[in-house]
Amino acid sequence: MKLTPGKLAGLRKVSNAHGVIAAAAMDQRGSLQKSLAKEKGSDVTDQMMEEFKILVTEVLTPHASAILLDPEWGLPASKKRAKNAGLLLAYEKTGYDKTGPGRLGDLLDHWSVRRLQEAGADCIKILLYYTPYDSKEINDKKHAWVERIGDECRAHDIPFFLEFVGYEDGADEKGLEYAKKKPHIVTESMREFSKDRYGVDVLKVEVPVNMKFVDGVKCFAGGKAAYSKKEAVDLFHKAAAAATKPFIYLSAGVSNAEFTETLELAAETGVKFNGVLCGRATWKDGIPIYAKQGAAAFRKWLESEGVKNINNVNDRLKAATSWYSIYGVEAVPA
């Protein structure tokens, strides 16, 4: 597989010198508003959303290869990122359509790939709720949607990052029964969206297990296990084998301790993952500090705990492998 010049340039901009994607995520919108409002006990203004994103970007991007932001509240932050950090911009609306089945997503009304590129994006990112257990009709809609976005990114020669998050309507997605289904959901999603027809350049994926249900790891919550450690290792391999495109792990809102242990397990398995896009595992514990004590206190927290969190993740990325070999790219001489 060969990359076109624009896609190659965009991927290089969001990767470190080793061709690994060590990106921070700060494109949260609805969930961030709710969390801030809950801690503050009042409505959250646009100015607060922008300020929160600016602070995270200013403090954390010197330690990241890129930052993922949204064009709604994140553009002021994008101007404050460190010079070493590339920019991914989200193209989807926050949340999903709750009026029917399938958790269908939608694109932002006033944005296009052209406009995101003009706003400074090096790469485009889309979030898709996806499960192979859905009906053919629902998944056909989603496949067509991703194909359209892939073609738009191809037309503008910009890398397309697809993030898919598994789900099951009516189930406890943090519970044991869903944990047993998760490996199949993640693996089959990786297989599907590796197909060239979608034009996806990097898959942003969940790890194929719920670490709280892996017997023999520190994160194991006790009680019933969904998998032994050996089974978890096998599931990492099975999911990785389904992908023919580079893939990076998302932190999915877990704690920093859980995400770093997840990456340690990924390293132990020897799977060839190509980096991370890590958001809440780095900064979410600072939400109450910003909401109750303000910007200066939050900046101070980020400079100590936030930086420590992102460096915990970066330390585990020594096990990640470059995407260069997948696309037949030569490393840039140091």
C-alpha positions as CSV (number, residue, x, y, z in Angstrom):
1,M,0.0,0.0,0.0
2,K,1.3,3.4,-1.0
3,L,0.3,6.8,0.4
4,T,-0.4,9.8,-1.7
5,P,1.8,12.8,-1.0
6,G,-0.8,14.7,1.1
7,K,-1.7,11.7,3.1
8,L,1.9,10.9,3.8
9,A,2.7,14.5,4.8
10,G,-0.4,14.5,7.1
11,L,0.6,11.3,8.8
12,R,4.1,12.4,9.3
13,K,2.9,15.6,11.0
14,V,0.9,13.7,13.7
15,S,3.6,11.1,14.4
16,N,6.8,11.2,16.4
17,A,10.3,10.8,14.9
18,H,9.9,7.0,15.1
19,G,6.7,6.9,13.1
20,V,4.6,6.3,16.1
21,I,1.4,8.2,16.8
22,A,1.6,9.6,20.4
23,A,-1.5,11.8,20.2
24,A,-3.6,13.5,22.9
25,A,-7.4,13.7,22.5
26,M,-9.4,16.8,23.5
27,D,-12.4,16.7,21.1
28,Q,-14.8,15.7,23.9
29,R,-17.9,18.0,23.7
30,G,-21.2,16.8,25.2
31,S,-19.6,14.5,27.7
32,L,-17.2,17.2,28.8
33,Q,-20.0,19.8,29.1
34,K,-22.0,17.4,31.3
35,S,-19.0,16.6,33.5
36,L,-18.0,20.2,34.0
37,A,-21.6,21.3,34.7
38,K,-22.0,18.5,37.3
39,E,-18.9,19.6,39.2
40,K,-19.6,23.3,38.9
41,G,-23.3,23.0,39.7
42,S,-24.2,25.4,36.9
43,D,-24.3,25.8,33.2
44,V,-21.0,25.7,31.3
45,T,-20.3,28.6,28.9
46,D,-18.6,28.4,25.5
47,Q,-15.8,30.4,26.9
48,M,-15.2,27.8,29.6
49,M,-15.2,25.0,27.1
50,E,-12.6,26.9,25.0
51,E,-10.5,27.7,28.0
52,F,-10.5,24.1,29.2
53,K,-9.3,22.9,25.8
54,I,-6.7,25.7,25.5
55,L,-5.2,24.7,28.9
56,V,-5.0,21.0,28.1
57,T,-3.5,21.8,24.7
58,E,-0.9,24.3,26.0
59,V,0.4,22.0,28.8
60,L,0.2,18.6,27.1
61,T,1.2,19.1,23.5
62,P,4.9,19.5,24.2
63,H,4.7,15.8,25.3
64,A,2.5,14.6,22.4
65,S,3.0,14.1,18.6
66,A,-0.4,15.6,17.9
67,I,-3.7,16.8,19.4
68,L,-7.2,15.9,18.4
69,L,-9.6,18.8,18.7
70,D,-13.1,19.7,17.6
71,P,-13.9,22.7,15.3
72,E,-16.7,23.9,17.6
73,W,-14.7,24.8,20.7
74,G,-11.2,23.6,19.9
75,L,-10.0,26.0,17.2
76,P,-8.6,28.6,19.7
77,A,-6.7,25.7,21.4
78,S,-5.3,24.5,18.0
79,K,-3.4,27.8,17.7
80,K,-1.8,27.2,21.1
81,R,-0.4,23.8,20.5
82,A,3.4,23.2,20.7
83,K,5.2,23.4,17.4
84,N,6.1,19.7,17.5
85,A,2.4,18.6,17.6
86,G,0.2,18.0,14.5
87,L,-3.5,18.6,14.4
88,L,-6.4,16.2,13.9
89,L,-9.9,17.7,13.7
90,A,-13.1,15.8,14.4
91,Y,-15.8,16.0,11.6
92,E,-18.7,14.4,13.4
93,K,-21.3,15.9,15.7
94,T,-21.1,14.9,19.3
95,G,-23.4,12.0,20.4
96,Y,-25.7,10.1,18.1
97,D,-29.3,9.9,16.8
98,K,-31.4,8.7,19.7
99,T,-34.7,8.7,17.7
100,G,-34.1,5.2,16.1
101,P,-31.9,2.2,16.4
102,G,-28.2,1.9,15.5
103,R,-26.7,4.9,17.2
104,L,-26.3,6.6,13.8
105,G,-23.8,9.5,13.7
106,D,-24.0,12.8,11.7
107,L,-21.5,15.3,10.3
108,L,-21.1,18.8,11.6
109,D,-23.5,21.1,9.6
110,H,-21.0,23.9,8.9
111,W,-18.0,21.9,8.1
112,S,-16.5,19.8,5.3
113,V,-13.1,18.2,4.8
114,R,-12.1,21.2,2.7
115,R,-13.0,23.6,5.6
116,L,-11.3,21.5,8.2
117,Q,-8.2,21.5,6.1
118,E,-8.4,25.2,5.7
119,A,-8.7,25.5,9.5
120,G,-5.3,23.8,9.8
121,A,-6.2,20.0,10.1
122,D,-3.4,17.6,9.2
123,C,-5.8,14.7,9.5
124,I,-9.6,14.1,9.7
125,K,-11.1,12.0,12.4
126,I,-14.6,10.4,12.5
127,L,-16.2,8.5,15.4
128,L,-18.6,5.7,14.5
129,Y,-20.6,3.5,16.9
130,Y,-20.4,0.1,15.3
131,T,-21.1,-3.6,16.1
132,P,-21.2,-6.5,13.7
133,Y,-24.3,-7.7,15.6
134,D,-26.5,-4.9,14.2
135,S,-28.9,-5.6,11.3
136,K,-27.6,-5.6,7.7
137,E,-29.7,-2.5,7.0
138,I,-28.2,-0.4,9.8
139,N,-24.6,-1.5,9.0
140,D,-25.2,-0.8,5.3
141,K,-26.0,2.8,6.2
142,K,-22.9,3.1,8.2
143,H,-20.7,1.5,5.5
144,A,-22.0,4.0,2.9
145,W,-21.5,6.9,5.4
146,V,-17.8,5.9,5.9
147,E,-17.3,5.4,2.2
148,R,-18.5,9.0,1.5
149,I,-16.1,10.4,4.1
150,G,-13.3,8.3,2.8
151,D,-13.9,9.6,-0.7
152,E,-14.0,13.2,0.6
153,C,-10.7,12.7,2.3
154,R,-9.2,11.1,-0.8
155,A,-10.4,14.1,-2.9
156,H,-8.5,16.5,-0.6
157,D,-5.5,14.2,-0.1
158,I,-5.7,14.2,3.7
159,P,-5.4,11.2,6.1
160,F,-8.6,9.7,7.4
161,F,-8.7,8.3,11.0
162,L,-11.7,6.2,11.8
163,E,-12.5,5.6,15.4
164,F,-15.1,2.9,16.1
165,V,-16.7,2.3,19.5
166,G,-18.6,-0.9,20.1
167,Y,-21.9,-1.1,21.9
168,E,-25.0,-3.1,22.6
169,D,-28.3,-1.3,23.1
170,G,-30.0,-2.2,26.4
171,A,-26.9,-4.0,27.7
172,D,-24.5,-2.9,30.5
173,E,-21.5,-2.1,28.4
174,K,-19.3,-2.1,31.5
175,G,-20.6,-5.5,32.6
176,L,-19.4,-9.1,32.3
177,E,-21.8,-10.3,29.4
178,Y,-20.7,-7.4,27.2
179,A,-17.1,-8.0,28.1
180,K,-17.4,-11.5,26.6
181,K,-18.8,-10.0,23.3
182,K,-16.3,-7.2,23.1
183,P,-13.4,-9.2,21.4
184,H,-15.6,-10.2,18.5
185,I,-17.0,-6.7,18.1
186,V,-13.6,-5.1,18.0
187,T,-12.0,-7.7,15.8
188,E,-14.8,-7.7,13.2
189,S,-14.8,-3.9,13.1
190,M,-11.1,-3.8,12.5
191,R,-11.5,-6.4,9.7
192,E,-14.3,-4.5,8.0
193,F,-12.8,-1.0,8.0
194,S,-9.4,-2.3,6.8
195,K,-11.1,-2.7,3.4
196,D,-9.7,-0.3,0.8
197,R,-13.2,0.8,-0.2
198,Y,-13.5,2.9,2.9
199,G,-10.3,4.9,2.4
200,V,-9.4,4.7,6.1
201,D,-5.7,5.4,6.7
202,V,-5.5,4.7,10.4
203,L,-7.9,2.7,12.6
204,K,-8.5,4.2,16.1
205,V,-9.6,1.1,18.0
206,E,-10.6,-0.1,21.5
207,V,-8.5,-2.8,23.0
208,P,-10.3,-6.1,22.4
209,V,-10.8,-6.9,26.1
210,N,-12.2,-5.2,29.2
211,M,-9.2,-5.1,31.5
212,K,-11.5,-5.2,34.6
213,F,-12.5,-8.8,33.6
214,V,-9.0,-10.2,32.8
215,D,-8.0,-12.6,35.5
216,G,-4.4,-12.1,36.6
217,V,-3.9,-8.3,35.9
218,K,-3.8,-5.5,38.5
219,C,-7.0,-3.9,37.0
220,F,-9.0,-7.1,37.5
221,A,-12.1,-6.0,39.6
222,G,-12.5,-9.4,41.3
223,G,-15.5,-11.6,41.0
224,K,-16.1,-13.4,37.7
225,A,-13.6,-13.1,34.9
226,A,-14.4,-12.9,31.2
227,Y,-11.0,-14.2,30.2
228,S,-7.8,-15.5,31.6
229,K,-4.6,-13.5,30.9
230,K,-3.6,-16.1,28.3
231,E,-7.0,-15.8,26.6
232,A,-6.6,-12.0,26.7
233,V,-3.2,-12.2,25.0
234,D,-4.7,-14.4,22.3
235,L,-7.6,-12.0,21.7
236,F,-5.1,-9.1,21.3
237,H,-3.4,-11.2,18.6
238,K,-6.6,-12.1,16.9
239,A,-7.8,-8.5,16.7
240,A,-4.4,-7.3,15.4
241,A,-4.4,-10.0,12.7
242,A,-7.7,-8.7,11.4
243,A,-6.3,-5.3,10.5
244,T,-4.4,-4.5,7.4
245,K,-4.1,-0.8,8.1
246,P,-2.2,0.9,10.9
247,F,-4.1,0.9,14.2
248,I,-3.8,2.9,17.4
249,Y,-5.5,2.4,20.7
250,L,-7.9,4.8,22.3
251,S,-8.2,5.1,26.1
252,A,-12.0,4.9,26.1
253,G,-12.4,7.0,29.3
254,V,-10.6,4.5,31.6
255,S,-8.2,5.7,34.4
256,N,-4.5,6.4,33.6
257,A,-3.5,3.4,35.7
258,E,-5.8,1.1,33.7
259,F,-4.7,2.5,30.3
260,T,-1.0,2.2,31.1
261,E,-1.5,-1.4,32.3
262,T,-3.5,-2.1,29.1
263,L,-0.5,-0.8,27.0
264,E,1.8,-3.0,29.1
265,L,-0.3,-6.0,28.2
266,A,-0.3,-5.0,24.5
267,A,3.5,-4.7,24.7
268,E,3.7,-8.1,26.4
269,T,1.7,-9.7,23.6
270,G,4.0,-8.3,21.0
271,V,1.2,-7.0,18.7
272,K,2.3,-4.4,16.3
273,F,0.1,-1.4,17.3
274,N,1.2,2.0,16.0
275,G,0.5,4.3,18.9
276,V,-2.4,5.9,20.8
277,L,-4.9,8.7,20.8
278,C,-5.4,9.2,24.5
279,G,-7.8,11.7,26.0
280,R,-9.5,11.3,29.4
281,A,-6.9,9.0,30.9
282,T,-4.6,12.0,30.9
283,W,-6.8,15.0,31.9
284,K,-10.2,13.8,33.3
285,D,-9.2,13.9,37.0
286,G,-8.6,17.6,36.5
287,I,-12.3,18.4,35.6
288,P,-13.4,19.0,39.3
289,I,-10.3,21.2,39.8
290,Y,-11.1,23.4,36.8
291,A,-14.9,23.5,37.7
292,K,-14.4,24.4,41.4
293,Q,-11.0,26.2,41.5
294,G,-10.6,27.8,38.1
295,A,-8.1,28.0,35.3
296,A,-4.9,28.7,37.3
297,A,-5.5,25.7,39.6
298,F,-6.2,23.5,36.6
299,R,-3.1,24.6,34.8
300,K,-1.0,23.8,37.9
301,W,-2.7,20.4,38.1
302,L,-2.0,19.7,34.4
303,E,1.7,20.7,34.8
304,S,2.2,18.1,37.5
305,E,-0.4,15.3,37.3
306,G,-1.4,15.8,33.6
307,V,2.2,15.7,32.4
308,K,2.9,12.7,34.6
309,N,-0.1,10.9,33.1
310,I,0.9,11.6,29.5
311,N,4.4,10.5,30.3
312,N,3.1,7.3,31.8
313,V,1.5,6.6,28.4
314,N,4.5,7.7,26.4
315,D,6.8,5.4,28.4
316,R,4.6,2.4,27.3
317,L,4.8,3.6,23.7
318,K,8.3,2.3,23.4
319,A,6.6,-1.0,22.5
320,A,4.6,0.6,19.6
321,T,5.8,0.1,16.1
322,S,6.1,2.6,13.2
323,W,3.4,2.7,10.5
324,Y,6.2,3.3,7.9
325,S,6.6,-0.4,7.0
326,I,2.8,-0.9,6.5
327,Y,2.8,1.9,3.8
328,G,6.3,1.2,2.5
329,V,7.7,4.5,3.7
330,E,11.3,5.1,4.6
331,A,12.1,6.8,7.9
332,V,13.3,10.4,7.7
333,P,17.0,10.6,8.6
334,A,17.5,12.1,12.0
